[in-house]
Amino acid sequence: MPSRTPHPAQSPTSDPTTLTVAGVAALEITDTADPATGSVTYCLSGPRIRGPITVGPTFTTHASRTAPAPLDPEAPRIRVLFGATDNDTDPDRPTINGVALTGDHIVPLGAVLSGELADRPYLFHFAARRFAPTAWDRPDAPPATNATAVAVAAALVTRWYERPDRAALCRAAARLAAPDYIANHLRRVDQLRSDIAELTEQLRAHERHIAAARSLTT
């Protein structure tokens, strides 16, 4: 899956607005869209929450062995990144209840818009982790902090979905994913062609043997 590290050619940061999340004090929020990746970095500021969370579309580039899926810009999944970049050691992370968070999660867009993510985050393995300098020393955040992180993430995804430029952001993300998608599916096509040639030879061998066996019965 392609990296979603924000691109230098970002759009201007928006003027501050207010984000309302149930059970959370009103948050001041600004956003910076990255037209190259389709992601939007939201910078939050509130009594118990502050820092960057990035939301953007992502696409599966893996070539299925059974039913291949198209690269459809209108059907993305959503990636939520606790931070502004994919740099695993970047200390600029969001804090909730004084806990610095890290990690990323990919969830179906429909699960967010329907409220399923907020109601049952465990179904999507959505568990924020504490930030630490070393990746192997990052335990899950406390339950209350994770619940708030899920609620905030769901609100941000909804806000991203409502953007007037959402279709352009999705096309940008699909364009970014296209080279990996093409390469993976070409490898799968080559494998299928090889399998077809092998199976065709096996089929012909069976037909020859059947014909030879039938000649013994006449």
Backbone bond lengths (Angstrom), bond angles and torsions (degrees), N, CA, C in turn:
res aa  C-N    CA-C-N  psi(-1)  N-CA   C-N-CA  omega(-1)  CA-C   N-CA-C  phi
1 M - - - 1.447 - - 1.518 109.61 -
2 P 1.322 118.43 132.38 1.448 119.32 -175.75 1.513 112.24 -63.54
3 S 1.332 115.05 151.80 1.462 120.24 176.39 1.508 110.09 -65.98
4 R 1.338 114.68 148.71 1.446 119.48 177.06 1.536 110.77 -112.83
5 T 1.333 117.19 27.21 1.449 119.17 175.79 1.516 109.25 -62.39
6 P 1.336 117.97 126.10 1.455 119.60 -176.98 1.524 112.49 -54.20
7 H 1.308 115.33 144.15 1.450 125.07 -176.88 1.528 108.73 -87.29
8 P 1.337 117.84 148.20 1.458 119.20 -178.41 1.526 113.49 -58.80
9 A 1.343 118.52 -31.99 1.463 121.00 -176.62 1.521 110.52 -83.97
10 Q 1.319 115.89 69.16 1.447 120.29 -178.67 1.517 110.93 -89.68
11 S 1.326 115.56 158.64 1.448 119.90 175.47 1.524 109.19 -76.45
12 P 1.328 117.42 161.59 1.466 119.28 179.68 1.525 111.66 -60.52
13 T 1.331 115.61 149.05 1.452 120.93 176.55 1.519 109.53 -68.44
14 S 1.320 116.62 136.75 1.459 121.26 -177.78 1.522 110.98 -71.60
15 D 1.316 115.37 163.95 1.462 120.41 171.06 1.526 108.62 -68.86
16 P 1.336 117.73 151.61 1.465 120.11 -179.40 1.530 112.13 -62.22
17 T 1.320 115.82 138.35 1.457 122.59 172.79 1.531 107.42 -131.42
18 T 1.321 115.57 -176.58 1.463 120.45 -178.02 1.519 110.28 -111.91
19 L 1.335 115.73 134.71 1.458 122.15 174.83 1.523 107.79 -109.64
20 T 1.321 116.10 125.70 1.458 121.30 179.23 1.516 109.45 -104.70
21 V 1.322 116.25 124.72 1.455 122.71 178.85 1.524 107.85 -128.97
22 A 1.323 117.04 131.03 1.463 120.70 -179.04 1.523 110.87 -56.83
23 G 1.329 116.12 130.14 1.453 120.80 178.09 1.510 114.77 80.33
24 V 1.330 116.81 4.29 1.461 121.54 -178.87 1.519 108.42 -127.40
25 A 1.325 116.94 138.72 1.460 120.10 176.17 1.529 109.68 -60.15
26 A 1.322 116.44 150.26 1.462 121.29 -178.85 1.524 110.67 -52.84
27 L 1.327 115.95 136.50 1.455 122.02 -176.97 1.518 110.03 -110.73
28 E 1.310 116.27 136.90 1.465 120.03 169.70 1.522 107.27 -83.62
29 I 1.320 116.51 137.89 1.458 119.62 -172.68 1.519 110.45 -142.20
30 T 1.321 116.02 138.56 1.460 122.31 168.56 1.522 107.11 -123.67
31 D 1.323 116.66 157.96 1.461 118.81 179.19 1.512 110.53 -135.90
32 T 1.328 114.48 148.65 1.460 122.80 177.22 1.514 107.79 -130.67
33 A 1.314 116.45 115.55 1.468 120.85 -178.64 1.519 110.55 -89.45
34 D 1.321 115.54 144.88 1.457 122.39 176.26 1.527 107.89 -110.46
35 P 1.330 118.35 102.78 1.472 120.18 -175.89 1.516 113.43 -67.52
36 A 1.330 118.65 -14.60 1.465 120.71 179.88 1.520 112.18 -81.61
37 T 1.339 117.34 -30.08 1.465 120.50 -176.36 1.522 113.02 -113.48
38 G 1.327 116.98 -16.08 1.470 120.30 -176.86 1.512 113.36 84.30
39 S 1.320 118.14 -0.08 1.455 120.71 -178.00 1.527 110.66 -88.03
40 V 1.319 114.66 157.25 1.462 121.62 177.30 1.524 107.39 -129.79
41 T 1.319 116.55 126.49 1.464 121.15 177.14 1.523 108.57 -97.06
42 Y 1.324 114.45 121.04 1.461 121.15 179.36 1.528 108.63 -102.22
43 C 1.320 116.63 126.39 1.451 120.98 177.14 1.528 107.85 -102.72
44 L 1.332 115.93 119.00 1.457 122.29 -173.35 1.518 110.75 -104.37
45 S 1.331 114.89 147.35 1.458 120.11 176.57 1.516 108.65 -145.60
46 G 1.331 115.76 121.40 1.453 121.01 179.48 1.506 110.03 -162.24
47 P 1.343 117.32 178.72 1.464 120.57 -177.14 1.525 114.28 -57.45
48 R 1.344 117.49 -38.62 1.465 119.79 -176.46 1.521 112.64 -121.47
49 I 1.330 116.72 2.39 1.463 120.38 -175.44 1.516 109.10 -137.74
50 R 1.314 116.71 131.78 1.457 120.03 172.53 1.519 109.87 -159.06
51 G 1.324 114.74 154.82 1.453 119.42 177.57 1.517 112.81 116.08
52 P 1.346 117.38 178.36 1.459 121.80 -173.22 1.534 113.86 -92.23
53 I 1.332 114.76 139.28 1.461 122.81 169.63 1.524 106.85 -131.83
54 T 1.317 116.88 130.81 1.459 121.56 -176.25 1.521 110.30 -108.35
55 V 1.331 115.02 133.77 1.466 122.17 -179.35 1.521 108.20 -125.86
56 G 1.319 116.67 136.40 1.458 118.70 177.72 1.510 112.33 -167.93
57 P 1.329 116.89 166.06 1.460 121.72 179.22 1.519 111.24 -78.69
58 T 1.313 115.54 150.72 1.460 120.88 175.07 1.521 108.65 -144.51
59 F 1.308 115.78 157.78 1.463 120.46 -174.04 1.526 110.07 -134.74
60 T 1.321 115.90 144.11 1.451 121.89 176.30 1.521 109.11 -75.21
61 T 1.317 116.59 125.22 1.462 120.34 178.15 1.529 111.66 -104.75
62 H 1.339 116.42 -4.59 1.464 121.09 -179.65 1.527 110.56 -65.60
63 A 1.304 116.60 140.61 1.461 122.20 177.53 1.525 109.16 -93.22
64 S 1.315 116.39 109.96 1.454 121.18 -178.94 1.521 110.93 -63.99
65 R 1.325 115.88 147.26 1.462 120.40 177.23 1.519 112.21 -79.81
66 T 1.322 117.40 -10.72 1.467 120.02 -176.90 1.526 111.41 -117.96
67 A 1.330 117.61 -74.15 1.464 121.06 -175.34 1.523 109.53 -113.02
68 P 1.323 118.42 101.89 1.462 120.19 -179.31 1.525 111.43 -65.74
69 A 1.329 115.54 140.86 1.464 121.04 179.82 1.520 109.23 -106.81
70 P 1.323 117.23 143.10 1.462 119.34 179.42 1.521 111.09 -75.04
71 L 1.313 115.75 160.56 1.456 121.91 172.40 1.527 106.32 -89.51
72 D 1.310 116.09 92.45 1.465 122.37 -170.83 1.523 110.16 -105.90
73 P 1.332 118.89 110.16 1.465 120.68 179.76 1.524 113.94 -59.81
74 E 1.325 116.76 -18.55 1.469 119.94 -178.46 1.522 112.36 -91.16
75 A 1.318 117.72 0.37 1.462 120.15 -177.67 1.529 111.41 -132.56
76 P 1.327 116.96 61.45 1.461 118.61 -179.31 1.517 112.20 -82.03
77 R 1.310 115.84 161.34 1.450 120.92 158.87 1.529 106.36 -95.15
78 I 1.310 116.41 170.17 1.455 120.13 -174.56 1.526 110.29 -117.34
79 R 1.310 115.02 132.81 1.461 120.80 176.79 1.528 108.87 -106.18
80 V 1.324 115.30 128.74 1.464 122.19 175.10 1.524 107.06 -112.15
81 L 1.315 116.11 120.45 1.461 122.25 -178.63 1.524 109.03 -115.46
82 F 1.326 116.65 124.34 1.463 120.31 176.50 1.526 108.54 -81.73
83 G 1.313 115.01 87.08 1.455 122.30 -177.41 1.516 109.04 147.30
84 A 1.333 116.14 -177.57 1.459 121.01 -179.37 1.516 112.79 -104.93
85 T 1.337 117.72 -16.08 1.459 121.54 -178.66 1.523 109.76 -139.82
86 D 1.331 114.44 168.30 1.464 120.87 176.21 1.521 112.36 -83.85
87 N 1.320 117.31 -1.41 1.462 120.65 178.53 1.522 108.62 -61.66
88 D 1.332 115.58 112.70 1.462 120.50 -171.40 1.521 113.36 -68.11
89 T 1.330 116.25 -16.54 1.466 118.71 -178.87 1.530 112.21 -106.88
90 D 1.326 117.97 3.10 1.459 121.37 -179.79 1.531 109.65 -65.19
91 P 1.326 118.61 118.93 1.467 120.26 -176.80 1.527 113.57 -77.89
92 D 1.346 117.92 -6.55 1.466 120.01 -179.03 1.527 108.26 -77.87
93 R 1.316 115.99 84.50 1.452 122.91 -175.85 1.523 110.08 -121.77
94 P 1.322 117.61 154.98 1.461 118.97 177.23 1.525 110.54 -69.99
95 T 1.306 116.15 147.49 1.459 120.96 175.01 1.521 109.30 -119.11
96 I 1.311 115.16 135.29 1.462 122.62 175.82 1.526 107.09 -129.74
97 N 1.322 115.47 126.05 1.474 121.05 -176.64 1.529 111.69 55.00
98 G 1.329 115.83 33.23 1.450 120.44 179.36 1.513 114.88 80.60
99 V 1.324 118.14 2.61 1.467 122.56 -178.99 1.529 109.19 -102.25
100 A 1.325 117.46 120.21 1.462 121.54 175.67 1.523 108.76 -76.36
101 L 1.336 115.56 130.29 1.462 120.85 -173.58 1.525 111.48 -109.95
102 T 1.311 115.90 154.45 1.452 121.52 176.65 1.528 108.74 -145.98
103 G 1.317 115.58 174.60 1.467 120.44 177.67 1.510 112.00 103.70
104 D 1.316 115.43 168.95 1.459 120.84 176.50 1.518 109.28 -139.94
105 H 1.310 115.78 159.15 1.461 122.23 -176.65 1.521 108.73 -142.53
106 I 1.315 115.75 140.42 1.458 121.62 177.24 1.520 108.11 -114.96
107 V 1.317 115.69 123.74 1.457 120.77 -174.64 1.528 109.68 -132.71
108 P 1.326 117.88 153.09 1.470 120.35 174.63 1.524 109.93 -65.99
109 L 1.309 116.11 136.49 1.461 120.01 179.19 1.523 111.15 -58.23
110 G 1.326 116.85 -41.66 1.460 120.44 -179.10 1.515 112.92 -60.83
111 A 1.336 116.90 -32.92 1.470 120.00 179.77 1.512 111.37 -67.38
112 V 1.331 116.29 -30.48 1.464 119.55 178.04 1.520 110.12 -75.91
113 L 1.329 116.46 -49.00 1.465 120.32 -174.88 1.521 111.96 -66.43
114 S 1.330 117.24 -28.70 1.466 120.63 179.23 1.522 112.64 -81.73
115 G 1.328 117.13 -11.54 1.458 120.94 -177.09 1.510 113.85 90.58
116 E 1.331 117.10 -1.20 1.462 120.00 -176.17 1.524 111.77 -66.13
117 L 1.332 117.70 -36.96 1.459 119.68 179.02 1.525 110.46 -62.07
118 A 1.326 116.99 -46.23 1.461 120.36 -179.05 1.526 111.68 -65.08
119 D 1.344 116.33 -35.99 1.466 120.24 -177.04 1.532 112.55 -78.93
120 R 1.342 115.96 -38.12 1.467 119.58 -174.71 1.530 111.00 -137.96
121 P 1.342 116.97 65.46 1.470 119.41 -176.56 1.522 113.63 -61.61
122 Y 1.340 116.82 -24.71 1.467 119.72 -178.45 1.521 111.83 -64.00
123 L 1.330 117.31 -24.94 1.466 119.68 178.47 1.529 111.31 -64.06
124 F 1.320 115.58 -24.73 1.458 120.66 -176.41 1.529 111.38 -111.29
125 H 1.346 115.50 14.24 1.471 121.40 179.08 1.526 111.07 53.32
126 F 1.339 114.49 37.65 1.459 119.66 -178.41 1.522 108.28 -87.43
127 A 1.321 116.63 102.32 1.457 121.61 -179.42 1.524 108.39 -141.85
128 A 1.326 116.05 109.41 1.462 120.11 178.18 1.523 109.66 -66.57
129 R 1.332 115.66 148.78 1.458 120.64 179.74 1.530 110.39 -118.08
130 R 1.324 114.55 151.68 1.460 119.40 174.53 1.527 109.70 -68.04
131 F 1.321 115.45 138.63 1.462 118.48 175.88 1.520 109.94 -76.14
132 A 1.330 116.16 139.15 1.457 122.95 173.68 1.524 107.00 -147.10
133 P 1.332 118.25 154.55 1.473 120.16 -177.14 1.520 113.48 -58.84
134 T 1.335 117.51 -28.56 1.462 120.26 -179.56 1.525 109.45 -110.17
135 A 1.333 115.64 134.31 1.465 121.07 -173.52 1.519 112.86 -63.88
136 W 1.358 117.71 -27.89 1.473 119.38 -176.71 1.532 112.50 -84.01
137 D 1.335 117.45 3.26 1.460 120.35 -177.52 1.528 109.53 -124.18
138 R 1.339 115.67 52.86 1.455 120.33 -175.96 1.528 110.34 -128.49
139 P 1.326 116.80 89.73 1.473 119.71 -178.94 1.518 111.59 -73.40
140 D 1.323 115.31 164.94 1.466 119.38 176.04 1.519 110.30 -61.73
141 A 1.313 116.03 149.02 1.458 121.13 176.02 1.527 109.21 -69.16
142 P 1.344 117.97 157.94 1.471 119.93 175.40 1.522 111.19 -56.43
143 P 1.343 117.88 150.10 1.468 120.96 -176.35 1.531 114.12 -52.63
144 A 1.331 118.68 -43.81 1.458 120.71 -178.96 1.528 110.95 -64.83
145 T 1.321 116.19 -38.92 1.464 120.40 178.70 1.515 110.13 -67.28
146 N 1.329 116.67 -41.84 1.466 119.35 179.12 1.526 110.85 -64.76
147 A 1.329 117.51 -40.20 1.470 120.40 178.84 1.520 110.55 -60.37
148 T 1.331 116.75 -41.26 1.461 120.16 177.95 1.523 110.54 -67.34
149 A 1.337 116.64 -40.39 1.460 120.47 178.70 1.526 111.11 -60.74
150 V 1.315 116.80 -41.37 1.469 120.96 178.81 1.525 109.89 -63.92
151 A 1.332 117.23 -44.75 1.461 120.71 -178.87 1.529 111.26 -63.08
152 V 1.332 115.92 -43.26 1.461 120.02 179.03 1.526 110.37 -66.29
153 A 1.323 117.12 -43.94 1.467 120.59 179.44 1.525 110.82 -59.95
154 A 1.330 117.24 -43.45 1.464 120.33 179.56 1.520 110.84 -62.59
155 A 1.337 117.02 -40.41 1.463 120.34 179.04 1.524 111.12 -65.71
156 L 1.334 116.74 -37.70 1.466 119.91 179.23 1.520 111.92 -69.71
157 V 1.331 116.83 -38.76 1.467 119.53 177.61 1.525 109.93 -63.09
158 T 1.327 116.36 -41.81 1.466 119.90 177.56 1.526 110.49 -61.29
159 R 1.338 116.17 -42.71 1.464 119.57 178.14 1.527 110.43 -63.06
160 W 1.340 116.86 -42.70 1.468 119.65 177.24 1.530 110.36 -60.06
161 Y 1.324 116.78 -42.73 1.466 121.21 -178.06 1.523 111.42 -61.72
162 E 1.306 117.22 -30.80 1.461 121.72 -176.45 1.524 113.22 -85.97
163 R 1.311 117.98 0.25 1.463 120.49 -179.71 1.533 110.70 -65.91
164 P 1.322 117.70 139.70 1.467 119.39 178.22 1.525 113.27 -66.95
165 D 1.336 117.38 -21.84 1.462 120.54 179.96 1.523 112.70 -97.93
166 R 1.339 117.40 17.40 1.468 120.84 -175.64 1.529 111.65 -57.21
167 A 1.326 117.92 -43.46 1.470 119.80 -177.86 1.522 110.76 -61.33
168 A 1.329 117.33 -40.16 1.465 120.36 178.99 1.527 110.62 -67.06
169 L 1.333 117.01 -37.77 1.464 120.35 178.06 1.532 110.46 -64.76
170 C 1.317 116.61 -40.49 1.474 120.26 178.75 1.526 111.18 -65.70
171 R 1.325 116.75 -40.38 1.472 119.39 177.70 1.529 110.55 -63.70
172 A 1.328 116.62 -38.68 1.466 119.87 178.79 1.526 110.44 -62.59
173 A 1.334 116.83 -44.44 1.464 119.99 179.65 1.526 111.04 -65.51
174 A 1.332 116.91 -39.40 1.468 119.73 178.48 1.526 110.52 -66.05
175 R 1.326 116.45 -38.88 1.466 120.64 177.46 1.530 110.07 -61.84
176 L 1.309 116.75 -39.63 1.460 121.28 179.14 1.525 111.17 -66.54
177 A 1.328 116.47 -35.63 1.470 121.04 -178.44 1.527 112.62 -80.08
178 A 1.334 117.47 -18.50 1.464 121.04 -171.35 1.526 114.33 -57.38
179 P 1.338 120.95 -44.19 1.480 118.63 -179.11 1.523 113.30 -59.53
180 D 1.333 117.17 -43.99 1.473 119.56 178.23 1.526 110.21 -65.89
181 Y 1.322 116.42 -40.89 1.468 120.95 179.12 1.533 110.09 -58.99
182 I 1.314 116.15 -48.47 1.465 120.85 -178.32 1.534 110.47 -62.97
183 A 1.334 116.35 -46.76 1.468 119.97 -178.16 1.526 111.24 -61.68
184 N 1.337 116.80 -44.87 1.469 120.11 -179.26 1.518 111.70 -65.09
185 H 1.326 117.00 -40.79 1.468 119.59 -178.47 1.525 111.90 -74.61
186 L 1.326 117.71 -30.88 1.464 119.23 174.32 1.518 110.81 -64.92
187 R 1.331 116.44 -39.85 1.475 119.05 176.49 1.525 110.09 -62.58
188 R 1.320 116.51 -39.78 1.459 119.84 179.47 1.531 110.84 -67.28
189 V 1.326 117.02 -39.24 1.471 120.78 177.08 1.526 110.33 -61.88
190 D 1.335 116.57 -43.73 1.472 119.67 178.39 1.526 110.51 -60.67
191 Q 1.333 116.83 -42.02 1.462 120.20 179.60 1.520 110.68 -64.91
192 L 1.326 116.39 -41.39 1.471 119.69 179.53 1.525 110.90 -64.17
193 R 1.314 116.90 -41.09 1.463 119.83 178.17 1.524 110.88 -62.45
194 S 1.331 115.78 -40.58 1.457 119.44 177.45 1.530 110.37 -64.73
195 D 1.346 115.96 -42.34 1.468 119.70 178.64 1.522 110.93 -62.91
196 I 1.332 116.10 -41.23 1.479 120.17 -179.67 1.523 110.30 -62.85
197 A 1.337 116.83 -42.78 1.471 119.77 179.70 1.526 110.57 -62.53
198 E 1.350 115.78 -42.65 1.465 119.37 -179.99 1.521 111.17 -66.45
199 L 1.336 116.68 -43.62 1.464 120.12 179.95 1.520 111.72 -66.90
200 T 1.334 116.13 -35.46 1.464 119.70 178.43 1.532 110.30 -63.74
201 E 1.321 115.88 -41.01 1.463 119.41 178.22 1.523 110.91 -65.69
202 Q 1.344 116.56 -39.62 1.456 119.71 176.80 1.530 110.93 -63.30
203 L 1.335 116.42 -41.78 1.460 121.00 178.87 1.528 110.88 -59.55
204 R 1.320 116.11 -46.07 1.464 119.61 -179.15 1.525 111.17 -64.93
205 A 1.323 116.43 -36.46 1.471 119.59 178.22 1.526 109.94 -65.18
206 H 1.332 117.43 -43.35 1.464 120.45 176.86 1.525 110.57 -59.56
207 E 1.321 116.52 -44.07 1.473 120.12 -178.46 1.521 110.52 -63.53
208 R 1.333 117.40 -39.66 1.469 120.12 178.09 1.519 110.77 -64.58
209 H 1.328 116.49 -43.04 1.460 119.52 -178.01 1.534 110.86 -67.91
210 I 1.338 116.17 -37.57 1.464 120.00 178.04 1.540 109.41 -63.46
211 A 1.324 115.44 -44.82 1.462 118.86 179.72 1.530 110.95 -61.59
212 A 1.325 116.16 -40.85 1.462 119.31 179.23 1.527 110.13 -65.76
213 A 1.338 118.34 -40.40 1.458 120.96 179.50 1.520 111.26 -65.57
214 R 1.327 116.51 -39.75 1.482 120.01 179.15 1.520 111.09 -63.15
215 S 1.346 116.47 -33.51 1.478 118.58 -178.80 1.531 110.98 -65.39
216 L 1.310 115.94 -21.17 1.476 119.55 178.78 1.522 111.74 -77.34
217 T 1.314 117.13 -16.83 1.478 119.91 -177.22 1.512 112.76 -96.70
218 T 1.309 117.44 -0.76 1.463 119.71 -178.92 1.526 110.41 -108.97
